[in-house]
């Protein structure tokens, strides 16, 4: 008599159940991930004020602070338009997070120099009235879109929870 125990596992049923779960619930996962990354991006703009790799954004230039409409000295939050425009959508098998604000790319990537089209100086309106005239301006990159290491850990936890749901 032999002391061998034999266990045969047929994974076909488990794979079939997992595929059926994925077919039914993949859009739920995408919606969860889209909402998660949207929230992470909004928090980065409103609270953290850092790029996805953790680098603090450069502060506003003193003249820029004087010209702010709402008195905010924080980059990317003057009118709240950029923050309010961050949204997610599901397209096919992708969760897409972004903004439709035209100037977002200037903040994300920076602008080397803004020069006057006509004349010698740019007119910058000041909050208290009047204006300042400057010869040109540059916008430093202040990346707000992207995935940080902490963001990725949160995303992995969400995916792990989704997979765990498939087997419970």
C-alpha positions in Angstrom: 0.0 0.0 0.0 1.3 3.4 -0.9 1.3 6.6 1.3 0.5 8.8 -1.7 -2.4 11.2 -1.6 -3.6 12.4 -4.9 -5.7 15.6 -5.4 -6.9 16.6 -8.8 -8.0 20.2 -9.3 -10.0 21.3 -12.3 -9.4 25.0 -12.6 -11.8 25.3 -15.6 -14.8 26.0 -13.4 -12.9 28.6 -11.3 -11.7 30.3 -14.5 -15.2 30.3 -15.9 -16.6 31.9 -12.8 -13.8 34.5 -12.8 -14.5 35.4 -16.4 -18.2 35.6 -15.8 -17.6 37.9 -12.8 -15.2 40.1 -14.8 -17.7 40.4 -17.7 -20.4 41.5 -15.3 -18.3 43.7 -13.1 -15.4 45.2 -15.0 -17.2 48.5 -15.6 -17.7 48.7 -11.8 -13.9 48.3 -11.4 -13.2 51.0 -14.0 -15.7 53.4 -12.4 -14.1 52.7 -9.0 -10.6 53.4 -10.3 -11.7 56.5 -12.3 -13.3 58.0 -9.2 -10.3 57.1 -7.1 -7.7 58.7 -9.4 -10.0 61.7 -9.8 -10.1 62.2 -6.0 -6.4 61.7 -5.8 -5.8 64.4 -8.4 -8.2 66.9 -6.7 -6.5 66.3 -3.4 -3.1 66.9 -5.0 -4.3 70.3 -6.3 -6.3 71.4 -3.2 -4.3 70.0 -0.3 -0.9 68.5 -1.2 0.2 71.0 -3.7 2.9 68.7 -5.1 3.6 66.8 -8.3 2.8 63.1 -8.4 6.5 62.4 -7.6 6.2 64.5 -4.4 8.0 67.6 -5.5 6.5 70.8 -4.0 5.3 73.2 -6.7 7.2 76.4 -7.2 5.5 79.3 -5.4 3.8 82.1 -7.3 5.8 85.1 -8.3 5.1 88.2 -6.1 3.4 90.1 -9.0 1.2 87.1 -9.7 0.1 87.0 -6.1 -0.9 90.7 -6.3 -2.9 90.0 -9.5 -4.9 87.0 -8.1 -8.6 87.5 -8.2 -9.6 85.7 -5.0 -6.5 86.5 -3.0 -5.3 82.9 -3.0 -1.5 82.6 -2.9 -1.7 78.9 -3.9 -0.9 77.8 -7.5 -3.7 76.3 -9.6 -6.5 77.4 -7.3 -7.3 81.0 -8.2 -10.8 80.6 -9.5 -11.3 76.9 -8.7 -12.0 76.2 -12.4 -9.2 73.8 -12.9 -10.0 71.9 -9.7 -13.7 71.7 -10.6 -12.9 70.5 -14.1 -11.1 67.3 -13.0 -13.3 64.4 -13.9 -13.3 60.8 -15.0 -15.1 58.9 -17.7 -15.2 55.3 -18.9 -14.4 54.5 -22.5 -14.2 50.9 -23.6 -11.8 49.2 -21.2 -10.2 52.4 -19.9 -10.9 54.8 -17.0 -9.8 58.2 -18.2 -9.1 61.1 -15.8 -8.4 64.6 -17.0 -9.6 68.1 -17.6 -11.0 70.1 -20.5 -9.6 73.4 -19.3 -7.4 74.7 -22.1 -4.7 76.2 -19.8 -4.2 73.0 -17.8 -1.4 71.9 -20.1 0.5 75.1 -19.3 0.5 74.3 -15.6 1.2 70.6 -16.2 4.2 71.1 -18.5 5.1 74.8 -17.9 5.7 77.5 -20.5 9.2 78.8 -21.4 8.2 82.4 -22.1 5.2 84.5 -22.7 6.1 87.6 -24.7 3.9 90.5 -25.7 2.4 90.2 -29.2 2.4 93.9 -29.7 4.3 96.5 -27.8 7.1 96.1 -25.3 5.2 94.8 -22.3 2.4 92.5 -21.0 -0.4 94.3 -19.1 -1.2 92.4 -15.9 -4.4 93.6 -14.1 -3.9 93.9 -10.3 -6.6 92.9 -7.8 -6.9 96.3 -6.2 -7.2 98.0 -9.5 -4.7 99.3 -12.0 -2.2 97.2 -13.8 1.5 96.2 -13.9 3.5 96.0 -17.1 6.1 93.3 -17.5 8.4 92.4 -20.4 7.4 88.7 -20.4 6.7 85.8 -18.1 7.3 82.1 -17.8 5.1 79.5 -16.1 7.0 76.8 -14.2 5.7 73.3 -14.6 3.5 72.3 -11.7 2.4 68.8 -12.6 -0.9 67.8 -11.1 -1.9 64.8 -13.3 -0.2 61.5 -12.7 0.0 58.6 -10.3 2.2 58.7 -7.2 3.6 55.7 -5.4 0.9 56.1 -2.7 -1.7 56.5 -5.4 -0.6 53.2 -7.0 -0.8 51.4 -3.6 -4.4 52.6 -3.3 -5.2 51.5 -6.8 -3.7 48.1 -6.2 -5.8 47.8 -3.0 -9.0 48.6 -5.0 -8.1 46.0 -7.7 -7.3 43.4 -5.0 -10.7 44.0 -3.3 -12.4 43.7 -6.7 -10.7 40.3 -7.4 -11.5 39.1 -3.9 -15.2 39.9 -4.6 -15.0 37.5 -7.5 -14.3 34.6 -5.1 -16.7 35.4 -2.3 
